[in-house]
Amino acid sequence: MNKLDFISELTKKTGLSQSDGEKVNEVLEGNNLLANAGNIISQIASKLNIGEDQAKDILAKAKEILGGGIMDKIKNPFGGQ
């Protein structure tokens, strides 16, 4: 899954604007998704000026999207070739 597809899917699932989706993507790219969940949540909340509960929900949906992309690659590693 490329960056634009991820941002597009994130905006659909969360109702975020394109600009806010890009901000969330920047935070995710700058952090280790497995190790820094608390830091990621606080950064998302700060960048979007939202509460931490809403930031947790956004992070959970982002993980779902990323997990789905990884599963697609596992199921079809050669892209249908």
C-alpha positions in Angstrom: 0.0 0.0 0.0 1.5 3.3 -1.0 1.2 6.5 1.0 -1.6 8.1 -1.0 -3.7 4.9 -0.8 -3.1 4.8 3.0 -4.1 8.5 3.4 -7.2 8.1 1.3 -8.3 5.0 3.2 -7.6 6.7 6.5 -9.8 9.7 5.5 -12.6 7.4 4.5 -12.5 5.4 7.8 -12.0 8.3 10.2 -13.7 11.3 8.5 -10.5 13.3 8.6 -9.7 15.8 6.0 -6.9 15.1 3.4 -4.7 17.5 5.2 -5.2 15.9 8.6 -4.7 12.5 7.1 -1.3 13.7 5.8 -0.4 14.9 9.3 -1.3 11.5 10.8 0.8 9.8 8.1 3.8 12.1 9.0 3.5 11.1 12.6 3.3 7.4 11.8 6.3 7.6 9.4 8.4 9.3 12.1 7.7 6.7 14.8 8.0 3.0 15.4 4.4 1.8 15.3 5.1 -1.1 17.6 7.1 0.6 20.3 5.8 4.2 20.6 2.0 4.0 20.8 1.7 6.5 23.7 4.0 8.9 21.9 2.2 8.5 18.6 -1.2 9.2 20.3 0.0 12.3 21.9 1.6 13.6 18.7 -1.6 12.9 16.7 -3.6 14.7 19.4 -1.3 17.6 19.3 -1.1 18.0 15.5 -4.8 17.7 15.0 -5.8 19.6 18.2 -8.0 16.8 19.4 -8.3 14.7 22.6 -6.3 11.6 23.2 -9.3 9.3 23.0 -10.0 10.4 19.5 -6.3 10.1 18.6 -6.4 6.5 20.0 -9.3 5.7 17.7 -7.5 7.2 14.7 -4.4 5.1 15.5 -6.5 2.0 15.8 -8.0 2.6 12.4 -4.6 3.3 10.9 -3.3 0.0 12.3 -6.3 -1.8 10.7 -5.5 -0.3 7.4 -1.8 -1.1 7.6 -2.5 -4.6 8.8 -4.8 -5.2 5.9 -2.1 -4.1 3.4 0.4 -6.4 5.0 -2.1 -9.3 4.8 -2.7 -8.6 1.1 1.0 -8.9 0.5 1.3 -12.1 2.4 -1.7 -13.6 0.5 -0.5 -12.4 -2.9 3.3 -11.6 -2.6 3.8 -11.1 -6.4 0.9 -8.7 -7.0 -1.0 -11.1 -9.2 1.9 -11.9 -11.6 
